[in-house]
Amino acid sequence: MKKLSVLLIAALMGSVAQAAEYKIDTKGAHAFVQFRIKHLGYSWLYGRFDDFSGSFFYDEKQPEKSTINVDIDVNSLNSNHAERDKHLRSDDFLDTAKYPTASFKSTSFEPLENGEARLNGELTLHGITKPISIDVTNIGGGKDPWGGYRQGFSGTTVFELKDFGIKTLGPASQKVEMILDIEGIKI
């Protein structure tokens, strides 16, 4: 009976740990905001934003209550080519001198099946705010070796650059794909 009580209390405590606020772990390189776009229709150009921050709330028992807020330093764009990065930051494209920050704030989280979900929200980029949807996969959650609790998700979305007033390099480069991998540490 005593063992059963201990197991029940542990199970209840474990379920309570699921509903929590998490800080995105950008310091430990466990979160990434990446992109890819076709380069003139001949190849893919990959890049990432090295500096961003944010937090999310997640409740495994009521995932529809989940929320997330992320701020991205657009100047931290990194495509592994310094001259191209300088051009992408210029007023020809992202105009980071005028619009140094992008942000995403969720408006709803729609659980689907098998750990999949659709995250809806408002993306502000290049001074323009538009609704977008992100297809999300719950990677998992649990205790870490340092006594904390972590939760991880992966997401993808595609949007048209013209919707945010950003010029392109031609007809094959109209859309950008974002790949988002987020691991949060329970606050």
Secondary structure in CASP SS format (residue, H / E / C, confidence):
PFRMAT SS
TARGET T0000
AUTHOR 0000-0000-0000
METHOD secondary structure of the structure
MODEL  1
M C 1.00
K H 1.00
K H 1.00
L H 1.00
S H 1.00
V H 1.00
L H 1.00
L H 1.00
I H 1.00
A H 1.00
A H 1.00
L H 1.00
M H 1.00
G H 1.00
S H 1.00
V H 1.00
A H 1.00
Q H 1.00
A C 1.00
A E 1.00
E E 1.00
Y E 1.00
K E 1.00
I E 1.00
D C 1.00
T C 1.00
K C 1.00
G C 1.00
A C 1.00
H C 1.00
A C 1.00
F E 1.00
V E 1.00
Q E 1.00
F E 1.00
R E 1.00
I E 1.00
K E 1.00
H E 1.00
L C 1.00
G C 1.00
Y C 1.00
S E 1.00
W E 1.00
L E 1.00
Y E 1.00
G E 1.00
R E 1.00
F E 1.00
D C 1.00
D C 1.00
F E 1.00
S E 1.00
G E 1.00
S E 1.00
F E 1.00
F E 1.00
Y E 1.00
D C 1.00
E C 1.00
K C 1.00
Q C 1.00
P H 1.00
E H 1.00
K H 1.00
S C 1.00
T E 1.00
I E 1.00
N E 1.00
V E 1.00
D E 1.00
I E 1.00
D E 1.00
V H 1.00
N H 1.00
S H 1.00
L E 1.00
N E 1.00
S C 1.00
N C 1.00
H C 1.00
A H 1.00
E H 1.00
R H 1.00
D H 1.00
K H 1.00
H H 1.00
L H 1.00
R H 1.00
S C 1.00
D C 1.00
D C 1.00
F C 1.00
L C 1.00
D C 1.00
T C 1.00
A C 1.00
K C 1.00
Y C 1.00
P C 1.00
T E 1.00
A E 1.00
S E 1.00
F E 1.00
K E 1.00
S E 1.00
T E 1.00
S E 1.00
F E 1.00
E E 1.00
P E 1.00
L C 1.00
E C 1.00
N C 1.00
G C 1.00
E E 1.00
A E 1.00
R E 1.00
L E 1.00
N E 1.00
G E 1.00
E E 1.00
L E 1.00
T E 1.00
L E 1.00
H C 1.00
G C 1.00
I E 1.00
T E 1.00
K E 1.00
P E 1.00
I E 1.00
S E 1.00
I E 1.00
D E 1.00
V E 1.00
T E 1.00
N E 1.00
I E 1.00
G E 1.00
G E 1.00
G E 1.00
K E 1.00
D C 1.00
P C 1.00
W C 1.00
G C 1.00
G C 1.00
Y E 1.00
R E 1.00
Q E 1.00
G E 1.00
F E 1.00
S E 1.00
G E 1.00
T E 1.00
T E 1.00
V E 1.00
F E 1.00
E E 1.00
L H 1.00
K H 1.00
D H 1.00
F H 1.00
G C 1.00
I C 1.00
K C 1.00
T C 1.00
L C 1.00
G C 1.00
P H 1.00
A H 1.00
S H 1.00
Q C 1.00
K E 1.00
V E 1.00
E E 1.00
M E 1.00
I E 1.00
L E 1.00
D E 1.00
I E 1.00
E E 1.00
G E 1.00
I E 1.00
K E 1.00
I C 1.00
END
